[in-house]
């Protein structure tokens, strides 16, 4: 109970400080309202995985590993491969992460990453069907939050897509209904590179890429994932805070501009 009270007091203090700064279009850490923290990435770190990527956004680090196996399709999508996304918030990453089964935050994170990949058609699930109705590739995307200093959402989407881009998987041929390893590897074809941008909301003000202090004091959060062509493919908002239509349209415009910048940092865009 004492931890909750302390957190509440700190949040109120930060909230007042943020209101004062945001009135001047400033932030606690000195960034502008539309400025992301530094983004860095590494690939190929997990040798036992078909693909992997570590993305660092400020003080937040997310590692994603990709495994690809052969299996059976879902009955309702017999002509498609299978995509499965799981997220784990490691207890060492934050005092608020606890060991045990997935909580609401990890489930929400996994679902958002899944939607971002699936709805952007980042990978062609139909192309992963070796024999429709019988044998397909199954792509497992495992998200691990290693260090948490705010905005694991955008970091996780970037790491997941970068890991998929880094994936080389076994090539199977079908003999009858049986998959047979050809002895060769082939890249997983990535057709789109979705980018998520998350906004923190305080009063009438909003800002991109909230860090941990800003998350503690914010009234709400909204995330948008954009395809390479600027189409929305995933949206997530927590159950707090109210957004007016003009605010939403302003966020969408700013989010798309930031998505293009981030895509260039990730070596995904040449424009």
N, C-alpha and C positions, 0 to 999 in steps of 0.2 A: 504493500500500500504506500509506503514511504517513497518508493521508486516512482510510482505513478504520480504522486503529488509533486515530487521534485521535477519530473518531466513536464508536468502541467505548468509549473511556475516558470521553468526555463522557456517553454514554448510561448507563454504570454509575453515574457521579456523580449524574446526574439521577434515576436509578431509586432510589437510596438516599434522596435528598432527598424524592422523591415518596412513598416508603413511610413515611417519618417524618411527613410532612404528612397523608397520607391516613389514618393511624392516628388523627389528630385531626379527620378530616373536613374537611381544608383542602387547598388546591391552591397551586401555585407562584405563580400570578398573583392569588391572593386570592379567586377565585370559589368558590362552593359546589359540591358534587359534581353538582348538577342544574342548574347555571346555564350557559346559552349566552352567548357573546359577543354584542355588539351586531350586529343585523342591519339592513341598509339596502338599498334597491333603487331602480333607475331603469329606465325602459322607453323604447323607441323611439329608441335611440341609433344604430342602424345603418340609415341611410336607404335603402340598396339591398336590405335584407332585408324580408321580409313581416312579421317580428316580431323583437323583440330585447329583452333584459333584462340588466342588470348587477346582480349581487347581491354585497354585501360582508358577510362574516361575520368580525368581528374584523379581522385583517390579511390575510384570504384574499379574493381577488376572482375571480369567474367571470363571463365574458361569454358569452351564448348568442345565436346568430342562427338564425332559422328561414326557410327558403326553401320555397316550395310551387310545384310544377310539375305538369303532367299527364304521365302515362305509362301503362305497361301493368302489370296486377297480377301478383303471383307466381302460378305455376300451381296451387299448393296452396291459395291463398286468393283465388280469382277474384272474389269478391264484396266484397273489402275494399281500401281504400286502402293505401298503403305508408308505413311509418314507418322512417326510417333515422337512427340517432344515431351521431355520431362525436365523439371527444374528443381535444383536443390540449393537451399540457402544454408551454407555451411556455418555452424555455430561460431567458428573462429573468426568469421567475417564481420560479425556484429554482436553486441550484447543482446540485441533484440531477436536474434535467430536462435532457435532452440532445437536440440536433437529430437528425433522422433519422426512420425509420419508427416507428409507434406501438409503445410497449413494453407490458409486462404491466399497468402501472398505468393507462395511458390506455385500454387495451382493457377492463380490468375496470370502469373508471369509465363508459365508454360503455355497456357491457352493463347496469350497474346502473341508470343513468338510463333506458335503454330499457325495462327490466322495470318500473320504477316508473311510467312513463307507460302502457305497454301493459297491464299487469295491473290497474291501477287503472281502466282504461277511461276515462282522462282525456280522450282524444279518441275519437270514435266512428268507427272505421275503416270500418265498413260504410256509414256516411253519406258517406264520401269516394269511393265507387264511382259514377262518372258513368254508365258502362255496364258492368255486371258482366261480367268476362271479357275486356273490351276496353279500356276507358279508366277510369283512376282518378286521383285526386290523389295525388301523392307528396310527403310532408312530410319535409324534411331538417332535423335538429336538430344544429347544430354547437356544441360546447362548447369554450370556450377558457379555460384557467386562466391568469389574468394575473399574479396575485400569490399566493404560497403560504405561508401561515402555519398549516398544519394544517387538517384536516377539509374537504378539497375535495369530499368525497362529498355531504354535506348541502347545501353551497353550490351544487353543480352541479344537483342535483335541483330546488332552489328556483328557480334561474335558468332552467332548462329549462321548468318549468311556467309561470313568469311570462312568458317569451318567447312560449309558445304562447297564453297569454291575451291577449297584445298583438298577435297576428297577424291581419292583414287580407290576404286573398288574392283573386286574380282569380276572377271567377265565369265559368264556362264552361258553354255549352249544347252538347248533342250533336246534330249534324246527320248522320244516318246513323251512321257510326262515327267521325266527325271532331269533335273538340272545337273550339268556336268561342267566342272571348272575347266576352262580352256587353258589354264596356265598363264594367262595374260591379265594385266590390269588395265582398267580404262577409267578416264575421268568421269565424275558425275557432272552432267551438263547443267550449268546454272544459266537460266534464261533471263532472269531479272534480279535486281539487287535492291530489295526494299530497305528503306531507311526510316527509322522511327524518330520522331521529335516529341519530347515531353515538355509540358508547360506547368509551372506552378502558378497558383492564383492567390492573391492577397488583395482583398477589397476589389477595386476596379482595375487593378494592375495585374499583369501576367508577365512571365519571364521564362526563357527556355532553360533546360538542363538544371533543375534545382539540385543543389548539393544537400548534404545531410541537415545542416542547420536550417536551410530554407524549407526542406520537407517537414521538419518538426514544427515550423511556424506557419506553414501554408494552410489555406482554407480548403483547397481542392487541387486536383491534378487532372490533366487531360493529355492523352497521347494519341498521335496520328502517325500511321505508317503510309509512306508514299511509294509507289512503283517508280521505275526509272522514267516513265513518261509523265509523272506527276499525278497519277490517279490515286485516290485513297483506297487502300485495301484492308485497313484495320483501324479501329478507333476504340479507345478505352478511357473511361472516366470513372473516378471514384464517386461515391454517393454523397459527397459534400460539395458545397459551393454551387452558385448559380451563374450561368453564362448567358449573356444576351446574344442574339443573332449577330450584331456587329462585332462583338468580341470574338465569336467563333470564326467569322470570315477573316478577321485580322490575324488570328492565330493560324488559320489555314494558309494564308499567304506567306506569313513569316516562316511557318514550318516548312513549306516547300522550298523557300530560299535556303534555309539551313540544311535541308536534306540534300540539295545540290552541292553545297559546300562540303558536307560530310562525305558524300559519294566521291568527290575528288580526293579527299584525304585518304579514303580507303582504296584509291586507285580503281574506282568503278566508273568514273565519268571522264570524258575527254573534253566536254563542252565547257 
